[in-house]
Amino acid sequence: MKMLLIIFRESLAERVHVLMKEHEVTAYTELHNVSGMGENGPTIQFSLSTGANRMILAAIPESAAYRLIDGFTRFRAEHVRQRPDDPVPLHVFALPCDQVV
């Protein structure tokens, strides 16, 4: 299994959920209004702002994880192609995951 850690701006929430549904990811944990500092600058820390971040944790089989990662990679490439000077506020990390209980 893989644990995908998906961090994205609130403004991308609909597209992220569409990608997850297209790749049949139905079980995950989503955290709203996640703050931090990164390559796109600080996040705005008030609820429902398009500058706020969300984070999704999804423990999924390895093959499904790589298919979803490919979907996010294609989404990012399309965003960069359309808006080369606009950083993509989306990051996906894959961690090893073993369910122990």
Biopython code that builds the backbone (N, CA, C, O; Angstrom):
import numpy as np
from Bio.PDB.StructureBuilder import StructureBuilder

atoms = [
    (1, "MET", "N", (0.836, -1.187, 0.000)),
    (1, "MET", "CA", (0.000, 0.000, 0.000)),
    (1, "MET", "C", (0.876, 1.244, 0.000)),
    (1, "MET", "O", (2.048, 1.213, 0.375)),
    (2, "LYS", "N", (0.265, 2.334, -0.434)),
    (2, "LYS", "CA", (0.901, 3.644, -0.402)),
    (2, "LYS", "C", (-0.022, 4.612, 0.317)),
    (2, "LYS", "O", (-1.244, 4.523, 0.199)),
    (3, "MET", "N", (0.561, 5.524, 1.053)),
    (3, "MET", "CA", (-0.179, 6.627, 1.643)),
    (3, "MET", "C", (0.134, 7.837, 0.772)),
    (3, "MET", "O", (1.273, 8.300, 0.721)),
    (4, "LEU", "N", (-0.887, 8.342, 0.091)),
    (4, "LEU", "CA", (-0.714, 9.555, -0.684)),
    (4, "LEU", "C", (-1.076, 10.740, 0.193)),
    (4, "LEU", "O", (-2.136, 10.771, 0.818)),
    (5, "LEU", "N", (-0.192, 11.695, 0.226)),
    (5, "LEU", "CA", (-0.389, 12.951, 0.925)),
    (5, "LEU", "C", (-0.538, 13.997, -0.164)),
    (5, "LEU", "O", (0.425, 14.316, -0.863)),
    (6, "ILE", "N", (-1.738, 14.530, -0.308)),
    (6, "ILE", "CA", (-2.064, 15.449, -1.402)),
    (6, "ILE", "C", (-2.372, 16.804, -0.777)),
    (6, "ILE", "O", (-3.320, 16.939, -0.003)),
    (7, "ILE", "N", (-1.568, 17.801, -1.116)),
    (7, "ILE", "CA", (-1.744, 19.141, -0.567)),
    (7, "ILE", "C", (-2.052, 20.076, -1.729)),
    (7, "ILE", "O", (-1.340, 20.088, -2.732)),
    (8, "PHE", "N", (-3.118, 20.858, -1.587)),
    (8, "PHE", "CA", (-3.547, 21.694, -2.703)),
    (8, "PHE", "C", (-4.315, 22.902, -2.187)),
    (8, "PHE", "O", (-4.859, 22.890, -1.083)),
    (9, "ARG", "N", (-4.346, 23.941, -3.008)),
    (9, "ARG", "CA", (-5.104, 25.139, -2.666)),
    (9, "ARG", "C", (-6.595, 24.863, -2.802)),
    (9, "ARG", "O", (-7.026, 24.061, -3.631)),
    (10, "GLU", "N", (-7.348, 25.531, -1.991)),
    (10, "GLU", "CA", (-8.812, 25.423, -1.987)),
    (10, "GLU", "C", (-9.386, 25.594, -3.392)),
    (10, "GLU", "O", (-10.370, 24.946, -3.748)),
    (11, "SER", "N", (-8.774, 26.463, -4.182)),
    (11, "SER", "CA", (-9.270, 26.738, -5.531)),
    (11, "SER", "C", (-9.213, 25.513, -6.444)),
    (11, "SER", "O", (-9.889, 25.487, -7.472)),
    (12, "LEU", "N", (-8.416, 24.495, -6.088)),
    (12, "LEU", "CA", (-8.296, 23.277, -6.906)),
    (12, "LEU", "C", (-9.134, 22.120, -6.365)),
    (12, "LEU", "O", (-9.084, 21.021, -6.916)),
    (13, "ALA", "N", (-9.895, 22.342, -5.310)),
    (13, "ALA", "CA", (-10.604, 21.246, -4.635)),
    (13, "ALA", "C", (-11.503, 20.458, -5.576)),
    (13, "ALA", "O", (-11.488, 19.227, -5.556)),
    (14, "GLU", "N", (-12.276, 21.137, -6.389)),
    (14, "GLU", "CA", (-13.192, 20.427, -7.280)),
    (14, "GLU", "C", (-12.424, 19.515, -8.242)),
    (14, "GLU", "O", (-12.808, 18.362, -8.438)),
    (15, "ARG", "N", (-11.358, 20.015, -8.834)),
    (15, "ARG", "CA", (-10.576, 19.215, -9.792)),
    (15, "ARG", "C", (-9.896, 18.031, -9.107)),
    (15, "ARG", "O", (-9.837, 16.938, -9.670)),
    (16, "VAL", "N", (-9.382, 18.244, -7.892)),
    (16, "VAL", "CA", (-8.749, 17.153, -7.139)),
    (16, "VAL", "C", (-9.775, 16.059, -6.864)),
    (16, "VAL", "O", (-9.480, 14.876, -7.037)),
    (17, "HIS", "N", (-10.981, 16.444, -6.435)),
    (17, "HIS", "CA", (-12.016, 15.448, -6.151)),
    (17, "HIS", "C", (-12.445, 14.704, -7.418)),
    (17, "HIS", "O", (-12.717, 13.505, -7.366)),
    (18, "VAL", "N", (-12.507, 15.395, -8.540)),
    (18, "VAL", "CA", (-12.843, 14.737, -9.808)),
    (18, "VAL", "C", (-11.781, 13.703, -10.152)),
    (18, "VAL", "O", (-12.114, 12.581, -10.535)),
    (19, "LEU", "N", (-10.512, 14.062, -10.021)),
    (19, "LEU", "CA", (-9.433, 13.103, -10.315)),
    (19, "LEU", "C", (-9.515, 11.879, -9.401)),
    (19, "LEU", "O", (-9.339, 10.748, -9.855)),
    (20, "MET", "N", (-9.779, 12.105, -8.126)),
    (20, "MET", "CA", (-9.864, 10.976, -7.198)),
    (20, "MET", "C", (-11.049, 10.076, -7.547)),
    (20, "MET", "O", (-10.939, 8.852, -7.490)),
    (21, "LYS", "N", (-12.171, 10.679, -7.904)),
    (21, "LYS", "CA", (-13.341, 9.878, -8.291)),
    (21, "LYS", "C", (-13.064, 9.104, -9.573)),
    (21, "LYS", "O", (-13.412, 7.927, -9.673)),
    (22, "GLU", "N", (-12.433, 9.759, -10.563)),
    (22, "GLU", "CA", (-12.087, 9.081, -11.818)),
    (22, "GLU", "C", (-11.180, 7.879, -11.577)),
    (22, "GLU", "O", (-11.236, 6.901, -12.323)),
    (23, "HIS", "N", (-10.351, 7.943, -10.549)),
    (23, "HIS", "CA", (-9.427, 6.852, -10.232)),
    (23, "HIS", "C", (-9.958, 5.956, -9.110)),
    (23, "HIS", "O", (-9.219, 5.164, -8.526)),
    (24, "GLU", "N", (-11.247, 6.097, -8.825)),
    (24, "GLU", "CA", (-11.974, 5.230, -7.892)),
    (24, "GLU", "C", (-11.406, 5.228, -6.477)),
    (24, "GLU", "O", (-11.415, 4.203, -5.795)),
    (25, "VAL", "N", (-10.912, 6.383, -6.044)),
    (25, "VAL", "CA", (-10.475, 6.535, -4.656)),
    (25, "VAL", "C", (-11.681, 7.036, -3.877)),
    (25, "VAL", "O", (-12.109, 8.179, -4.039)),
    (26, "THR", "N", (-12.222, 6.172, -3.033)),
    (26, "THR", "CA", (-13.455, 6.507, -2.313)),
    (26, "THR", "C", (-13.253, 6.641, -0.809)),
    (26, "THR", "O", (-14.138, 7.133, -0.108)),
    (27, "ALA", "N", (-12.103, 6.211, -0.306)),
    (27, "ALA", "CA", (-11.841, 6.291, 1.132)),
    (27, "ALA", "C", (-10.595, 7.142, 1.362)),
    (27, "ALA", "O", (-9.508, 6.824, 0.878)),
    (28, "TYR", "N", (-10.775, 8.225, 2.107)),
    (28, "TYR", "CA", (-9.658, 9.126, 2.400)),
    (28, "TYR", "C", (-10.043, 10.036, 3.554)),
    (28, "TYR", "O", (-11.207, 10.109, 3.949)),
    (29, "THR", "N", (-9.056, 10.717, 4.080)),
    (29, "THR", "CA", (-9.274, 11.723, 5.112)),
    (29, "THR", "C", (-8.891, 13.065, 4.525)),
    (29, "THR", "O", (-7.835, 13.199, 3.906)),
    (30, "GLU", "N", (-9.746, 14.062, 4.716)),
    (30, "GLU", "CA", (-9.483, 15.390, 4.169)),
    (30, "GLU", "C", (-9.468, 16.417, 5.291)),
    (30, "GLU", "O", (-10.387, 16.481, 6.107)),
    (31, "LEU", "N", (-8.428, 17.205, 5.318)),
    (31, "LEU", "CA", (-8.275, 18.271, 6.299)),
    (31, "LEU", "C", (-8.408, 19.610, 5.586)),
    (31, "LEU", "O", (-7.788, 19.833, 4.545)),
    (32, "HIS", "N", (-9.204, 20.484, 6.141)),
    (32, "HIS", "CA", (-9.435, 21.804, 5.546)),
    (32, "HIS", "C", (-8.626, 22.860, 6.297)),
    (32, "HIS", "O", (-8.238, 22.666, 7.449)),
    (33, "ASN", "N", (-8.385, 23.969, 5.623)),
    (33, "ASN", "CA", (-7.724, 25.128, 6.218)),
    (33, "ASN", "C", (-6.361, 24.776, 6.809)),
    (33, "ASN", "O", (-6.046, 25.149, 7.939)),
    (34, "VAL", "N", (-5.565, 24.059, 6.033)),
    (34, "VAL", "CA", (-4.215, 23.668, 6.432)),
    (34, "VAL", "C", (-3.281, 24.820, 6.074)),
    (34, "VAL", "O", (-3.296, 25.302, 4.941)),
    (35, "SER", "N", (-2.482, 25.257, 7.019)),
    (35, "SER", "CA", (-1.596, 26.390, 6.745)),
    (35, "SER", "C", (-0.153, 25.935, 6.643)),
    (35, "SER", "O", (0.222, 24.873, 7.140)),
    (36, "GLY", "N", (0.644, 26.762, 5.987)),
    (36, "GLY", "CA", (2.054, 26.462, 5.852)),
    (36, "GLY", "C", (2.736, 27.451, 4.940)),
    (36, "GLY", "O", (2.142, 28.449, 4.530)),
    (37, "MET", "N", (3.987, 27.170, 4.622)),
    (37, "MET", "CA", (4.798, 28.016, 3.759)),
    (37, "MET", "C", (5.480, 27.092, 2.765)),
    (37, "MET", "O", (6.031, 26.058, 3.143)),
    (38, "GLY", "N", (5.440, 27.471, 1.489)),
    (38, "GLY", "CA", (6.072, 26.651, 0.471)),
    (38, "GLY", "C", (6.501, 27.477, -0.712)),
    (38, "GLY", "O", (6.605, 28.700, -0.625)),
    (39, "GLU", "N", (6.753, 26.796, -1.836)),
    (39, "GLU", "CA", (7.229, 27.489, -3.029)),
    (39, "GLU", "C", (6.220, 28.489, -3.565)),
    (39, "GLU", "O", (6.592, 29.417, -4.282)),
    (40, "ASN", "N", (4.950, 28.312, -3.228)),
    (40, "ASN", "CA", (3.911, 29.246, -3.663)),
    (40, "ASN", "C", (3.629, 30.322, -2.621)),
    (40, "ASN", "O", (2.668, 31.080, -2.755)),
    (41, "GLY", "N", (4.457, 30.392, -1.588)),
    (41, "GLY", "CA", (4.289, 31.387, -0.537)),
    (41, "GLY", "C", (3.430, 30.872, 0.593)),
    (41, "GLY", "O", (3.048, 29.702, 0.601)),
    (42, "PRO", "N", (3.120, 31.741, 1.556)),
    (42, "PRO", "CA", (2.301, 31.314, 2.695)),
    (42, "PRO", "C", (0.847, 31.128, 2.285)),
    (42, "PRO", "O", (0.366, 31.741, 1.331)),
    (43, "THR", "N", (0.164, 30.270, 3.027)),
    (43, "THR", "CA", (-1.267, 30.109, 2.790)),
    (43, "THR", "C", (-2.022, 31.125, 3.625)),
    (43, "THR", "O", (-1.570, 31.538, 4.693)),
    (44, "ILE", "N", (-3.164, 31.514, 3.126)),
    (44, "ILE", "CA", (-4.034, 32.410, 3.867)),
    (44, "ILE", "C", (-4.800, 31.559, 4.857)),
    (44, "ILE", "O", (-5.315, 30.499, 4.499)),
    (45, "GLN", "N", (-4.882, 32.008, 6.097)),
    (45, "GLN", "CA", (-5.391, 31.142, 7.157)),
    (45, "GLN", "C", (-6.799, 31.468, 7.599)),
    (45, "GLN", "O", (-7.070, 31.509, 8.799)),
    (46, "PHE", "N", (-7.702, 31.701, 6.667)),
    (46, "PHE", "CA", (-9.092, 31.834, 7.088)),
    (46, "PHE", "C", (-9.960, 30.945, 6.216)),
    (46, "PHE", "O", (-9.682, 30.725, 5.037)),
    (47, "SER", "N", (-10.998, 30.452, 6.819)),
    (47, "SER", "CA", (-11.841, 29.434, 6.212)),
    (47, "SER", "C", (-12.476, 29.893, 4.900)),
    (47, "SER", "O", (-12.885, 31.046, 4.761)),
    (48, "LEU", "N", (-12.551, 28.968, 3.945)),
    (48, "LEU", "CA", (-13.201, 29.143, 2.651)),
    (48, "LEU", "C", (-12.514, 30.168, 1.740)),
    (48, "LEU", "O", (-13.112, 30.627, 0.766)),
    (49, "SER", "N", (-11.296, 30.517, 2.043)),
    (49, "SER", "CA", (-10.527, 31.387, 1.158)),
    (49, "SER", "C", (-9.950, 30.538, 0.037)),
    (49, "SER", "O", (-9.551, 29.398, 0.272)),
    (50, "THR", "N", (-9.898, 31.073, -1.179)),
    (50, "THR", "CA", (-9.283, 30.329, -2.282)),
    (50, "THR", "C", (-7.785, 30.196, -2.080)),
    (50, "THR", "O", (-7.140, 29.416, -2.781)),
    (51, "GLY", "N", (-7.206, 30.950, -1.126)),
    (51, "GLY", "CA", (-5.783, 30.849, -0.818)),
    (51, "GLY", "C", (-5.476, 29.877, 0.306)),
    (51, "GLY", "O", (-4.308, 29.652, 0.623)),
    (52, "ALA", "N", (-6.502, 29.296, 0.913)),
    (52, "ALA", "CA", (-6.293, 28.307, 1.965)),
    (52, "ALA", "C", (-5.910, 26.965, 1.339)),
    (52, "ALA", "O", (-6.234, 26.699, 0.181)),
    (53, "ASN", "N", (-5.235, 26.140, 2.094)),
    (53, "ASN", "CA", (-4.859, 24.810, 1.622)),
    (53, "ASN", "C", (-5.772, 23.746, 2.210)),
    (53, "ASN", "O", (-6.379, 23.921, 3.267)),
    (54, "ARG", "N", (-5.845, 22.642, 1.487)),
    (54, "ARG", "CA", (-6.454, 21.409, 1.980)),
    (54, "ARG", "C", (-5.400, 20.311, 1.894)),
    (54, "ARG", "O", (-4.422, 20.424, 1.155)),
    (55, "MET", "N", (-5.618, 19.255, 2.661)),
    (55, "MET", "CA", (-4.731, 18.107, 2.602)),
    (55, "MET", "C", (-5.581, 16.836, 2.629)),
    (55, "MET", "O", (-6.502, 16.707, 3.435)),
    (56, "ILE", "N", (-5.262, 15.920, 1.751)),
    (56, "ILE", "CA", (-5.939, 14.624, 1.715)),
    (56, "ILE", "C", (-4.915, 13.539, 1.995)),
    (56, "ILE", "O", (-3.817, 13.550, 1.437)),
    (57, "LEU", "N", (-5.278, 12.606, 2.860)),
    (57, "LEU", "CA", (-4.500, 11.404, 3.127)),
    (57, "LEU", "C", (-5.309, 10.230, 2.593)),
    (57, "LEU", "O", (-6.457, 10.026, 2.987)),
    (58, "ALA", "N", (-4.701, 9.457, 1.689)),
    (58, "ALA", "CA", (-5.399, 8.317, 1.105)),
    (58, "ALA", "C", (-4.486, 7.099, 1.124)),
    (58, "ALA", "O", (-3.440, 7.095, 0.476)),
    (59, "ALA", "N", (-4.875, 6.074, 1.859)),
    (59, "ALA", "CA", (-4.139, 4.810, 1.888)),
    (59, "ALA", "C", (-4.774, 3.903, 0.836)),
    (59, "ALA", "O", (-5.912, 3.459, 0.989)),
    (60, "ILE", "N", (-4.022, 3.634, -0.236)),
    (60, "ILE", "CA", (-4.579, 2.872, -1.355)),
    (60, "ILE", "C", (-3.557, 1.864, -1.870)),
    (60, "ILE", "O", (-2.358, 2.021, -1.638)),
    (61, "PRO", "N", (-4.023, 0.834, -2.564)),
    (61, "PRO", "CA", (-3.101, -0.141, -3.131)),
    (61, "PRO", "C", (-2.076, 0.538, -4.048)),
    (61, "PRO", "O", (-2.375, 1.542, -4.695)),
    (62, "GLU", "N", (-0.893, -0.012, -4.091)),
    (62, "GLU", "CA", (0.212, 0.594, -4.836)),
    (62, "GLU", "C", (-0.125, 0.855, -6.302)),
    (62, "GLU", "O", (0.191, 1.926, -6.821)),
    (63, "SER", "N", (-0.756, -0.095, -6.976)),
    (63, "SER", "CA", (-1.078, 0.100, -8.395)),
    (63, "SER", "C", (-2.061, 1.255, -8.590)),
    (63, "SER", "O", (-1.928, 2.029, -9.539)),
    (64, "ALA", "N", (-3.041, 1.374, -7.703)),
    (64, "ALA", "CA", (-3.995, 2.481, -7.779)),
    (64, "ALA", "C", (-3.305, 3.809, -7.475)),
    (64, "ALA", "O", (-3.629, 4.836, -8.072)),
    (65, "ALA", "N", (-2.357, 3.783, -6.548)),
    (65, "ALA", "CA", (-1.629, 5.001, -6.199)),
    (65, "ALA", "C", (-0.864, 5.532, -7.406)),
    (65, "ALA", "O", (-0.887, 6.733, -7.677)),
    (66, "TYR", "N", (-0.193, 4.649, -8.125)),
    (66, "TYR", "CA", (0.594, 5.105, -9.282)),
    (66, "TYR", "C", (-0.302, 5.612, -10.412)),
    (66, "TYR", "O", (0.080, 6.531, -11.138)),
    (67, "ARG", "N", (-1.486, 5.023, -10.567)),
    (67, "ARG", "CA", (-2.425, 5.540, -11.578)),
    (67, "ARG", "C", (-2.902, 6.941, -11.201)),
    (67, "ARG", "O", (-2.985, 7.822, -12.056)),
    (68, "LEU", "N", (-3.215, 7.147, -9.922)),
    (68, "LEU", "CA", (-3.655, 8.460, -9.468)),
    (68, "LEU", "C", (-2.520, 9.482, -9.579)),
    (68, "LEU", "O", (-2.747, 10.620, -9.988)),
    (69, "ILE", "N", (-1.311, 9.079, -9.220)),
    (69, "ILE", "CA", (-0.156, 9.973, -9.359)),
    (69, "ILE", "C", (0.002, 10.384, -10.816)),
    (69, "ILE", "O", (0.289, 11.546, -11.103)),
    (70, "ASP", "N", (-0.178, 9.454, -11.728)),
    (70, "ASP", "CA", (-0.106, 9.781, -13.154)),
    (70, "ASP", "C", (-1.176, 10.809, -13.527)),
    (70, "ASP", "O", (-0.906, 11.730, -14.298)),
    (71, "GLY", "N", (-2.372, 10.660, -12.993)),
    (71, "GLY", "CA", (-3.438, 11.628, -13.245)),
    (71, "GLY", "C", (-3.071, 13.013, -12.734)),
    (71, "GLY", "O", (-3.301, 14.007, -13.422)),
    (72, "PHE", "N", (-2.504, 13.087, -11.534)),
    (72, "PHE", "CA", (-2.073, 14.377, -10.997)),
    (72, "PHE", "C", (-0.913, 14.960, -11.807)),
    (72, "PHE", "O", (-0.838, 16.173, -12.002)),
    (73, "THR", "N", (-0.019, 14.104, -12.273)),
    (73, "THR", "CA", (1.103, 14.565, -13.098)),
    (73, "THR", "C", (0.593, 15.177, -14.394)),
    (73, "THR", "O", (1.073, 16.230, -14.814)),
    (74, "ARG", "N", (-0.380, 14.524, -15.033)),
    (74, "ARG", "CA", (-0.956, 15.074, -16.270)),
    (74, "ARG", "C", (-1.699, 16.384, -15.999)),
    (74, "ARG", "O", (-1.614, 17.318, -16.796)),
    (75, "PHE", "N", (-2.427, 16.459, -14.882)),
    (75, "PHE", "CA", (-3.115, 17.696, -14.516)),
    (75, "PHE", "C", (-2.116, 18.831, -14.333)),
    (75, "PHE", "O", (-2.330, 19.938, -14.826)),
    (76, "ARG", "N", (-1.020, 18.553, -13.620)),
    (76, "ARG", "CA", (0.006, 19.577, -13.382)),
    (76, "ARG", "C", (0.619, 20.035, -14.699)),
    (76, "ARG", "O", (0.805, 21.234, -14.908)),
    (77, "ALA", "N", (0.936, 19.100, -15.588)),
    (77, "ALA", "CA", (1.541, 19.446, -16.881)),
    (77, "ALA", "C", (0.607, 20.322, -17.703)),
    (77, "ALA", "O", (1.051, 21.270, -18.352)),
    (78, "GLU", "N", (-0.670, 20.013, -17.677)),
    (78, "GLU", "CA", (-1.649, 20.816, -18.423)),
    (78, "GLU", "C", (-1.742, 22.225, -17.837)),
    (78, "GLU", "O", (-1.827, 23.206, -18.575)),
    (79, "HIS", "N", (-1.726, 22.316, -16.521)),
    (79, "HIS", "CA", (-1.768, 23.621, -15.858)),
    (79, "HIS", "C", (-0.549, 24.461, -16.263)),
    (79, "HIS", "O", (-0.680, 25.643, -16.580)),
    (80, "VAL", "N", (0.627, 23.844, -16.250)),
    (80, "VAL", "CA", (1.864, 24.550, -16.614)),
    (80, "VAL", "C", (1.824, 24.962, -18.082)),
    (80, "VAL", "O", (2.276, 26.053, -18.429)),
    (81, "ARG", "N", (1.292, 24.105, -18.942)),
    (81, "ARG", "CA", (1.204, 24.422, -20.367)),
    (81, "ARG", "C", (0.303, 25.635, -20.597)),
    (81, "ARG", "O", (0.617, 26.510, -21.405)),
    (82, "GLN", "N", (-0.813, 25.677, -19.883)),
    (82, "GLN", "CA", (-1.771, 26.764, -20.066)),
    (82, "GLN", "C", (-1.327, 28.054, -19.383)),
    (82, "GLN", "O", (-1.592, 29.150, -19.879)),
    (83, "ARG", "N", (-0.650, 27.919, -18.243)),
    (83, "ARG", "CA", (-0.236, 29.095, -17.456)),
    (83, "ARG", "C", (1.208, 28.937, -16.998)),
    (83, "ARG", "O", (1.454, 28.678, -15.820)),
    (84, "PRO", "N", (2.175, 29.088, -17.917)),
    (84, "PRO", "CA", (3.571, 28.811, -17.573)),
    (84, "PRO", "C", (4.147, 29.680, -16.458)),
    (84, "PRO", "O", (5.104, 29.270, -15.801)),
    (85, "ASP", "N", (3.596, 30.855, -16.231)),
    (85, "ASP", "CA", (4.124, 31.736, -15.186)),
    (85, "ASP", "C", (3.365, 31.634, -13.868)),
    (85, "ASP", "O", (3.644, 32.380, -12.929)),
    (86, "ASP", "N", (2.413, 30.717, -13.797)),
    (86, "ASP", "CA", (1.568, 30.561, -12.614)),
    (86, "ASP", "C", (1.925, 29.255, -11.909)),
    (86, "ASP", "O", (1.626, 28.184, -12.437)),
    (87, "PRO", "N", (2.561, 29.307, -10.723)),
    (87, "PRO", "CA", (2.917, 28.067, -10.022)),
    (87, "PRO", "C", (1.677, 27.221, -9.724)),
    (87, "PRO", "O", (0.601, 27.761, -9.468)),
    (88, "VAL", "N", (1.826, 25.930, -9.758)),
    (88, "VAL", "CA", (0.711, 25.016, -9.502)),
    (88, "VAL", "C", (0.647, 24.734, -7.997)),
    (88, "VAL", "O", (1.575, 24.136, -7.451)),
    (89, "PRO", "N", (-0.408, 25.144, -7.326)),
    (89, "PRO", "CA", (-0.506, 24.924, -5.878)),
    (89, "PRO", "C", (-1.016, 23.515, -5.554)),
    (89, "PRO", "O", (-2.064, 23.341, -4.933)),
    (90, "LEU", "N", (-0.246, 22.523, -5.993)),
    (90, "LEU", "CA", (-0.605, 21.112, -5.803)),
    (90, "LEU", "C", (0.674, 20.314, -5.628)),
    (90, "LEU", "O", (1.603, 20.423, -6.427)),
    (91, "HIS", "N", (0.711, 19.511, -4.573)),
    (91, "HIS", "CA", (1.856, 18.632, -4.328)),
    (91, "HIS", "C", (1.318, 17.271, -3.891)),
    (91, "HIS", "O", (0.358, 17.188, -3.126)),
    (92, "VAL", "N", (1.942, 16.222, -4.382)),
    (92, "VAL", "CA", (1.541, 14.860, -4.021)),
    (92, "VAL", "C", (2.788, 14.113, -3.571)),
    (92, "VAL", "O", (3.804, 14.105, -4.266)),
    (93, "PHE", "N", (2.701, 13.486, -2.405)),
    (93, "PHE", "CA", (3.793, 12.697, -1.855)),
    (93, "PHE", "C", (3.301, 11.277, -1.651)),
    (93, "PHE", "O", (2.156, 11.071, -1.248)),
    (94, "ALA", "N", (4.149, 10.294, -1.922)),
    (94, "ALA", "CA", (3.805, 8.882, -1.721)),
    (94, "ALA", "C", (4.716, 8.317, -0.629)),
    (94, "ALA", "O", (5.940, 8.429, -0.701)),
    (95, "LEU", "N", (4.096, 7.712, 0.375)),
    (95, "LEU", "CA", (4.819, 7.125, 1.483)),
    (95, "LEU", "C", (4.444, 5.644, 1.586)),
    (95, "LEU", "O", (3.318, 5.265, 1.264)),
    (96, "PRO", "N", (5.380, 4.813, 2.031)),
    (96, "PRO", "CA", (5.020, 3.421, 2.273)),
    (96, "PRO", "C", (3.957, 3.364, 3.377)),
    (96, "PRO", "O", (3.966, 4.183, 4.296)),
    (97, "CYS", "N", (3.058, 2.407, 3.282)),
    (97, "CYS", "CA", (1.959, 2.350, 4.240)),
    (97, "CYS", "C", (1.606, 0.898, 4.547)),
    (97, "CYS", "O", (1.335, 0.108, 3.644)),
    (98, "ASP", "N", (1.614, 0.566, 5.813)),
    (98, "ASP", "CA", (1.164, -0.755, 6.270)),
    (98, "ASP", "C", (0.050, -0.560, 7.283)),
    (98, "ASP", "O", (0.216, 0.163, 8.265)),
    (99, "GLN", "N", (-1.080, -1.200, 7.045)),
    (99, "GLN", "CA", (-2.143, -1.141, 8.043)),
    (99, "GLN", "C", (-1.767, -2.113, 9.155)),
    (99, "GLN", "O", (-1.529, -3.293, 8.898)),
    (100, "VAL", "N", (-1.714, -1.620, 10.391)),
    (100, "VAL", "CA", (-1.253, -2.460, 11.499)),
    (100, "VAL", "C", (-2.367, -2.830, 12.471)),
    (100, "VAL", "O", (-2.178, -3.715, 13.306)),
    (101, "VAL", "N", (-3.508, -2.182, 12.387)),
    (101, "VAL", "CA", (-4.648, -2.522, 13.247)),
    (101, "VAL", "C", (-5.880, -2.558, 12.384)),
    (101, "VAL", "O", (-6.975, -2.824, 12.881)),
]
sb = StructureBuilder()
sb.init_structure("model")
sb.init_model(0)
sb.init_chain("A")
sb.init_seg("    ")
for serial, (resi, resn, name, xyz) in enumerate(atoms, 1):
    if name == "N":
        sb.init_residue(resn, " ", resi, " ")
    sb.init_atom(name, np.array(xyz, "f"), 0.0, 1.0, " ", f" {name:<3s}", serial, name[0])
structure = sb.get_structure()
